[in-house]
Amino acid sequence: MPKIRVLHIIKSLGRGGAETLLQETLLFHDKELFEFHCVYFLPWKNQMVKGIENYGGIVKLIPAKNNIAIIFSVFKIIKYIKDNKIDLIHCHLPWAGFAGRLVYLIRKIPLIYTEHNIQERYHGITRFINRITFKFQTKVIAVSSDVANSIKKNIKPNLPVVIIPNGINTEYFSRDLLMRESKRAELNITGDTVLIGTIAVFRFQKRLCEWVSLFKKIHEQFPEVRGCIIGDGVMKKDIMEHVKKLNMEKYIFFPGLQSNVLPWLSSFDIFVMTSQFEGLPIALLEAMSSECAVVSTDAGGIKEVVRNGKDGFLEKTNEWEKLINPIVYLMQNKKEIETYGKQARVRVSQSFSIIQMVNEIELQYQSLLCK
């Protein structure tokens, strides 16, 4: 029986949540039944390419300088589809989705689109194009109930919207004490020093300047605490200027983009997110699986993962300043950091396993091709 050839289309393969999932899911897909291809467009965002190829994916770069150029790449995508006998397309994020829908109009190949964010947070032009093109696909996967409800409210689609929450490899993302000891020694952090961290793309939705301001207040009460922000992005200059303004250069580490975040997560004690909006962040799931105590705003799908007071602590998105309260509680009761970290891992292991996610996606693939 020939394999089902699936083509993922995505704007870039940098280390974002959707991009990371492309790599991680490949490890668990049924390779006897499926063959996976991936087309991306931004050559300077390629951190996940090697991992995808190592896990058996076939990667094709179709260079495009901007969003409009992605749309004009449609006929190159169609040629790739013909040459490789693709059976099904799976698009991720809006502009790749727009290109995929044009392909669908021309070739009528079954198309699944995964929506990772709520419609209200997209640029007006993106929302408009999304609304008028949404019907030109076969099925939609929403990563959370919040995302699904936003689609139904803003687009009122006439096609199925299935909720499949993001999942992670909980076997891999498990706290490694040797990695923890090594990384903290590298950072010159003593054993009992609390390290507060986060992982994020440096863009406005993550509110990393606010994260730095929050850390400053914690540092004023607990001078021994240290911070770490992993990532990079367009707001790096603004964030670094804010760090300098608050005199936090000596107390917050900025290691940049990291292809392997497990040693960092193993070294963190508390994982803090100040996001204004989210879909269902992979970094949060990875942190919880790695036994970090979580303190976060309740943005998007976060509130579907973290049960306040049980698996971590949540505050309203527009009340991010109140995140200081649970952090202070954990700093004053350090044994609770370990307790909440273990509870966080249980939560992710039981409800957000990547194996469960992959099985549900494969069922969707098969349901489309069996019609």
Secondary structure as the mmCIF struct_conf table of DSSP 4:
data_model
#
loop_
_struct_conf.conf_type_id
_struct_conf.id
_struct_conf.beg_label_comp_id
_struct_conf.beg_label_asym_id
_struct_conf.beg_label_seq_id
_struct_conf.end_label_comp_id
_struct_conf.end_label_asym_id
_struct_conf.end_label_seq_id
HELX_LH_PP_P HELX_LH_PP_P1 PRO A 2 LYS A 3
STRN STRN1 ILE A 4 ILE A 10
BEND BEND1 LYS A 11 LYS A 11
BEND BEND2 GLY A 14 GLY A 16
HELX_RH_AL_P HELX_RH_AL_P1 GLY A 17 LEU A 26
TURN_TY1_P TURN_TY1_P1 LEU A 27 PHE A 28
BEND BEND3 HIS A 29 HIS A 29
TURN_TY1_P TURN_TY1_P2 LYS A 31 LEU A 33
STRN STRN2 PHE A 34 TYR A 40
TURN_TY1_P TURN_TY1_P3 PRO A 43 TRP A 44
TURN_TY1_P TURN_TY1_P4 GLN A 47 MET A 48
HELX_RH_AL_P HELX_RH_AL_P2 VAL A 49 ASN A 54
TURN_TY1_P TURN_TY1_P5 TYR A 55 GLY A 56
STRN STRN3 ILE A 58 LEU A 61
BEND BEND4 LYS A 65 ASN A 66
HELX_RH_AL_P HELX_RH_AL_P3 ASN A 67 ILE A 71
TURN_TY1_P TURN_TY1_P6 PHE A 72 SER A 73
HELX_RH_AL_P HELX_RH_AL_P4 VAL A 74 ASN A 84
TURN_TY1_P TURN_TY1_P7 LYS A 85 LYS A 85
STRN STRN4 LEU A 88 HIS A 92
BEND BEND5 LEU A 93 LEU A 93
HELX_RH_AL_P HELX_RH_AL_P5 PRO A 94 ARG A 107
STRN STRN5 LEU A 111 GLU A 115
BEND BEND6 ASN A 117 ASN A 117
HELX_RH_3T_P HELX_RH_3T_P1 GLN A 119 ARG A 121
BEND BEND7 TYR A 122 TYR A 122
HELX_RH_AL_P HELX_RH_AL_P6 GLY A 124 THR A 133
TURN_TY1_P TURN_TY1_P8 PHE A 134 LYS A 135
BEND BEND8 PHE A 136 THR A 138
STRN STRN6 LYS A 139 ALA A 142
BEND BEND9 VAL A 143 SER A 144
HELX_RH_AL_P HELX_RH_AL_P7 SER A 145 ASN A 154
TURN_TY1_P TURN_TY1_P9 ILE A 155 ILE A 155
BEND BEND10 ASN A 158 LEU A 159
STRN STRN7 VAL A 161 ILE A 163
STRN STRN8 ILE A 168 ILE A 168
TURN_TY1_P TURN_TY1_P10 THR A 170 TYR A 172
BEND BEND11 PHE A 173 SER A 174
HELX_RH_AL_P HELX_RH_AL_P8 LEU A 177 GLU A 186
TURN_TY1_P TURN_TY1_P11 LEU A 187 ASN A 188
TURN_TY1_P TURN_TY1_P12 GLY A 191 ASP A 192
STRN STRN9 LEU A 195 ILE A 199
BEND BEND12 PHE A 202 ARG A 203
HELX_RH_3T_P HELX_RH_3T_P2 PHE A 204 LYS A 206
HELX_RH_AL_P HELX_RH_AL_P9 LEU A 208 GLN A 221
TURN_TY1_P TURN_TY1_P13 PRO A 223 GLU A 224
STRN STRN10 ARG A 226 ILE A 230
TURN_TY1_P TURN_TY1_P14 VAL A 234 MET A 235
HELX_RH_AL_P HELX_RH_AL_P10 LYS A 236 LYS A 245
TURN_TY1_P TURN_TY1_P15 LEU A 246 ASN A 247
TURN_TY1_P TURN_TY1_P16 GLU A 249 TYR A 251
STRN STRN11 ILE A 252 GLY A 256
BEND BEND13 SER A 259 SER A 259
HELX_RH_AL_P HELX_RH_AL_P11 LEU A 262 SER A 267
BEND BEND14 ASP A 269 ASP A 269
STRN STRN12 ILE A 270 MET A 273
BEND BEND15 GLN A 276 GLN A 276
BEND BEND16 GLY A 279 LEU A 280
HELX_RH_AL_P HELX_RH_AL_P12 ILE A 282 SER A 289
TURN_TY1_P TURN_TY1_P17 SER A 290 GLU A 291
STRN STRN13 ALA A 293 THR A 297
TURN_TY1_P TURN_TY1_P18 GLY A 300 GLY A 301
HELX_RH_AL_P HELX_RH_AL_P13 ILE A 302 VAL A 305
STRN STRN14 ASN A 308 ASN A 308
TURN_TY1_P TURN_TY1_P19 GLY A 309 ASP A 311
STRN STRN15 GLY A 312 GLY A 312
STRN STRN16 PHE A 313 GLU A 315
HELX_RH_3T_P HELX_RH_3T_P3 THR A 317 LEU A 323
HELX_RH_AL_P HELX_RH_AL_P14 ILE A 324 GLN A 332
BEND BEND17 ASN A 333 ASN A 333
TURN_TY1_P TURN_TY1_P20 LYS A 334 LYS A 334
HELX_RH_AL_P HELX_RH_AL_P15 LYS A 335 SER A 351
STRN STRN17 SER A 353 SER A 353
HELX_RH_AL_P HELX_RH_AL_P16 ILE A 354 LEU A 369
TURN_TY1_P TURN_TY1_P21 CYS A 370 CYS A 370
#
